[in-house]
Structures are given as C-alpha cells and as structure tokens.
Amino acid sequence: LCGAVREETGQTVGQLLEQKRVREAKRLLRETGLPVSAVAGQVGIEDYNYFTKVFRRAVGMTPARFRAQNRKRPD
C-alpha cells in the first residue's frame, strides 16, 4: 500500500498525513479560539513542541503567528 501511494502521489503516507494535519490545523487556527495546544491535539499531535516544529516546517511560521495573521474576522 505504501509503495502504491508513493508511486501515485510521489509522497509517502507520512508526508500526506502531515499535510492533512497541517491543513486542518490552519483551519482551526483561523476559525476557532482553541488554544494552540488544543489544536495540536485535535489534529492528532499531542506534543505541543513537536506540533509547532511540524507546523513551522510546513508553513514557515509558528501556529500563533499564523493565527495572528490569518484570523477570520466576523462580517
């Protein structure tokens, strides 16, 4: 299965899972007031420090900075 996924997508299952987690984390950071540690748990990364590292590597900024720059404002 892992080989088929890699052949089809050019990425590992782990990379795809990480991308999905980061996408969902970005949504939660924009749309909710959950603490960053709770967002980490919601996307399946219980270790706050590891979550921050993964998020920063994928997005180029910390989750808190992303939230500050991308928070949805009520209409």
N, C-alpha and C positions, 0 to 999 in steps of 0.2 A: 504494500500500500504506500509506504513512504517513498519508494522508488518511483511509483506511478505518479504520485503528487509532484515530486521534484521534476520528473520528465515533462509533465503537463504545464506546470507553473514556473519552473525554473527556481523555485524556492523550497526550502524544507518545511515540513509540517510545523516545526517550532517557529520558524520565521512567520508563517501565515498566522499562527495563533497569536504571536506577539503583535502583529499588525492589527488583528481584530481587537485585541485588548486595548491597544493604544487608541484606536478609533472610538471605542466605547468610552474610554476614559476622557477623551476630548469632548465627547457629547455630554457626559455627566458634569464635567468641569464647566462647560458653557451653560448648561440648562438647570443645574441644581445648586443648592447651597451646601451640599455634603462636604465635610472636611476631606482634604486630600487623602488622609489615611483611610477613610471610609470608601472613597472612590477606588483606591488601590484594592481593597478587599472585594468590592463589587465586581471588579474585572478579574479577580482570581489571583491577585498577587498580595499576599498577606504582609510581606515585609515592606514597610514604607520606604526604607532606604533603597532597596532593590527596585521597587516601583519607580522611584524618582530617577534612578540610573537608567532604566529601560526607557522611560518617557523622554528624558533629556537626549538620549542617543537617537531616538526616533524623530523627535520634534525640534530639537535644537534649543530647548529652554525647559526650565523646571515646570512642573504642573501648576504651581502657584503663579508663576509669571504668565503662563499660558492663560490661566483663568482671568487674571487681571487685564490682559489684552483682548480677550475674546468673549467676555461675559455677555450673554444675551440680555438686552435691556427691555423692560416692558414697553409696549407700544402706547 
